[in-house]
């Protein structure tokens, strides 16, 4: 195992031979959508700053954000079922996205009901989704984002891992190897086989302790950034972040696995490890989900998501693209203005959906564009 560190802009990070590409700042310059939900055949050329997406309920505003996210990650954030994102009148959906910046890229993908799927990057077939995801970070904020705080720990682990994927180039290596070892160990437990558990235990420990340390390191970086943002948008609520490893704090991971082996055999799965970790968000020692309003929780969620963006910007040359679905939901005019001012200071590309453009303060944004969505068509409002 190599010595690792959590570096800043110089990226003083240990590397493996297959470390990903050098980070570059990019923005979306063109999107083409075909047969994605109710967006049958439409396109847009976004601004590199602010893009306001307006339209009535069911017009396709949220579908547009989902299509942008899908084109640059290869998956939907709303469903795992291909049939629900493909238009009822079509057998296949297709998406195209052009990225411009210091380095430009063209991404195209198609997904068909017969499972004939293709993804191409600059004319070459993409075989691993990580090749697509590492191009540019995509950060989503939606009404469902409250579940980051109010629902299960798997969402908070994903939140931490999103940032680590983009700033720590060894993280994906360790996480993928840990997950593969975990699947193998669980398979052995389901078959009541124990003669090879020690082999998988060793691999889980090797990669798990690195994952645990990197997550702790990213929390130390995120907490002051979140505090800085919350001072602007929710100044009267003190927030603390802490990390629960996924095994008893008085044991190291190897010993925790050894002591849990009988429980693991009984339950047929591994009950301790980084896959059971959690990020705890508290105010005055109490979980925020137990004592704050939905509006306050939404602002805390937004601050945590934007803190990730600041972390990526300060640690790499990347500028994450921000997708915000229904910003006005549960935010009063004062907090909308504070949030828009904060977004503008990030100097990155932003997409915001709204039923009414007057709900979103936008006049101070240079180069902004407004798009209207109706009956599955997107038109720029000049």
Secondary structure, DSSP 8 states (H G I E B T S, - for coil): --------TT------TT-------EEEEEEEEEEETTEEEEEE---SSEEEEE--TTSSHHHHHHHHHHHHHSS-SS-S-HHHHB-TT-SEEEEEEEEEESS-EEEEEEEETTS--EEEETTEE---HHHHHTSS-EEEE-GGGGHHHHS-HHHHHHHHHHHHHHH-TTHHHHHHHHHHHHHHHHHHHHTT--TTHHHHHHHHHHHHHHHHHHHHHHHHHHHHHHHHHHHHH-TT---EEEEE-SS-TTS-HHHHHHHTHHHHHHHTS--SSGGG-EEEEEETTEEHHHHS-HHHHHHHHHHHHHHHHHHHHHHSS---EEEES-TTTT--HHHHHHHHHHHHHT-S-EEEEES-GGGS--TT-TT-EEEEEETTEEEEE-
